[in-house]
Amino acid sequence: MLKIIGKDYCTVDSNGRFKFPSSLKKQLISVIDNGFVIRESIYGNYLELYPMDVWEDEIEKIRKKLNPYNPKDIILIRKLSEGNKVELDNNDRLLIPGDQKKAKSINKDIILVSRINIFEIWDVEKYNEVNNSTMDYVAYANERIGQFENE
């Protein structure tokens, strides 16, 4: 399983492209030539960037769990599978499709945050709002994972 570590700040140019950080690219050397899929998150105001191999695994999980003949499942399948294939250009830039950029209010300054095997792409201001929330991470980790202790 691919495991990605890190977060990086980037700048989106007027054409919707950003330079993919070399520190993250090095971690993806075995999969980068296959490209990526970018989709709108259903969970928050950010985009999700999947290495193609991870995307294919995700789509297979969706296919196995949802019924393509159930009207509600069809809507969910459609939403979860609507992504755009993107690749690094010769200058290591990725293009954020305009409709996705607009839908998640992605402006000039973004942050790429690893989420184990994918990236979240946030507008920096929106990320800071969510990241600076009053959530008690330790208490929630204890509740969900059960291995962290308050000190």
C-alpha positions as MATLAB code, in Angstrom:
seq = 'MLKIIGKDYCTVDSNGRFKFPSSLKKQLISVIDNGFVIRESIYGNYLELYPMDVWEDEIEKIRKKLNPYNPKDIILIRKLSEGNKVELDNNDRLLIPGDQKKAKSINKDIILVSRINIFEIWDVEKYNEVNNSTMDYVAYANERIGQFENE';
ca = [
       0.000    0.000    0.000;
       1.208    3.451   -0.915;
       1.866    5.666    2.100;
       2.444    9.380    1.606;
       3.892   11.656    4.277;
       3.815   15.420    4.386;
       2.158   18.659    3.543;
       3.330   21.388    1.227;
       2.217   24.879    0.323;
       1.911   25.686   -3.369;
       0.825   28.560   -5.575;
      -1.727   28.153   -8.341;
      -0.919   30.148  -11.478;
      -3.458   32.003  -13.619;
      -3.990   28.860  -15.723;
      -4.908   26.722  -12.694;
      -1.579   24.882  -12.487;
       0.703   24.381   -9.515;
       4.215   23.023   -9.221;
       4.102   19.588   -7.624;
       6.488   19.584   -4.641;
       9.643   17.551   -5.207;
       9.504   16.153   -1.656;
       6.135   14.583   -2.440;
       7.100   13.576   -5.971;
      10.012   11.516   -4.628;
       7.569    9.451   -2.567;
       5.514    8.705   -5.687;
       8.348    7.762   -8.028;
       6.953    4.232   -8.547;
       3.445    5.437   -9.521;
       3.842    8.960  -10.887;
       4.005    7.949  -14.547;
       0.488    6.496  -14.292;
      -0.960    9.922  -13.511;
      -3.578   11.014  -11.011;
      -7.304   11.507  -10.646;
      -8.635   14.630   -8.989;
     -12.173   14.786   -7.615;
     -14.274   16.961   -5.356;
     -14.530   15.661   -1.816;
     -18.023   14.890   -0.574;
     -16.795   15.411    2.999;
     -15.458   18.947    2.928;
     -14.392   21.993    0.998;
     -11.329   20.432   -0.620;
     -10.254   18.319   -3.572;
      -8.840   14.811   -3.406;
      -5.855   13.833   -5.535;
      -5.473   10.100   -6.088;
      -2.483    8.368   -7.642;
      -4.048    6.313  -10.463;
      -3.355    2.950   -8.784;
      -5.079    4.115   -5.597;
      -7.991    5.497   -7.650;
      -8.481    2.151   -9.366;
      -8.599    0.410   -5.967;
     -11.110    2.993   -4.728;
     -13.380    2.513   -7.735;
     -13.224   -1.261   -7.293;
     -14.345   -0.906   -3.635;
     -17.230    1.314   -4.734;
     -18.212   -1.136   -7.455;
     -18.303   -4.030   -4.998;
     -20.326   -2.207   -2.325;
     -22.920   -0.370   -4.405;
     -25.647   -1.699   -6.689;
     -25.554   -0.138  -10.175;
     -29.304   -0.841  -10.526;
     -30.379    0.957   -7.341;
     -31.299    4.604   -8.108;
     -29.705    5.991   -4.930;
     -26.574    3.903   -5.427;
     -26.340    5.166   -9.009;
     -26.255    8.751   -7.746;
     -23.529    7.905   -5.227;
     -21.526    5.919   -7.782;
     -21.697    8.865  -10.154;
     -20.618   11.361   -7.495;
     -17.757    9.213   -6.225;
     -16.458    8.348   -9.680;
     -16.594   11.787  -11.270;
     -12.998   12.789  -11.371;
     -10.549   14.108  -13.917;
      -7.355   12.412  -14.988;
      -4.395   14.749  -14.579;
      -0.694   14.287  -15.184;
       2.442   16.187  -14.377;
       3.587   18.285  -17.305;
       7.252   18.653  -18.326;
       7.703   21.299  -15.604;
       6.197   19.100  -12.840;
       2.970   21.097  -12.767;
      -0.529   19.731  -12.242;
      -3.622   21.383  -13.631;
      -6.623   21.783  -11.341;
      -9.658   21.627  -13.653;
     -11.517   24.931  -13.622;
     -14.884   23.532  -12.547;
     -13.336   21.748   -9.573;
     -11.263   24.779   -8.650;
     -14.385   26.909   -8.649;
     -16.559   24.355   -6.813;
     -14.172   24.221   -3.845;
     -13.165   27.908   -3.970;
      -9.515   27.117   -4.611;
      -7.625   30.376   -4.962;
      -3.955   31.219   -5.472;
      -2.485   29.732   -2.283;
      -3.095   26.050   -1.667;
      -1.849   23.341    0.624;
      -1.397   19.685   -0.274;
      -1.923   17.475    2.756;
      -1.275   13.745    2.758;
      -4.082   11.465    3.866;
      -2.212    8.174    3.983;
      -2.404    7.237    0.273;
      -3.982   10.318   -1.329;
      -3.657   14.097   -1.077;
      -6.161   16.687   -0.043;
      -5.891   19.990   -1.913;
      -7.163   22.903    0.149;
      -7.332   26.622   -0.289;
      -4.972   27.741    2.493;
      -7.539   29.967    4.226;
     -10.153   27.198    4.311;
      -7.601   24.682    5.568;
      -6.527   27.021    8.377;
     -10.152   27.534    9.423;
     -10.732   23.791    9.706;
      -7.305   22.973   11.131;
      -7.597   25.643   13.818;
     -10.953   24.351   15.027;
     -11.527   23.573   18.670;
     -11.670   19.820   18.090;
     -10.007   17.855   20.879;
      -7.834   15.584   18.729;
      -6.533   13.576   21.684;
     -10.008   12.815   23.033;
     -11.281   11.873   19.582;
      -8.226    9.678   18.914;
      -8.805    7.925   22.238;
     -12.442    7.370   21.334;
     -11.776    6.075   17.816;
      -8.363    4.424   18.094;
      -7.986    3.907   21.810;
      -4.228    3.988   22.002;
      -3.438    7.601   22.801;
      -3.357    8.980   26.313;
      -3.871   12.502   27.620;
      -0.732   13.841   29.219;
];
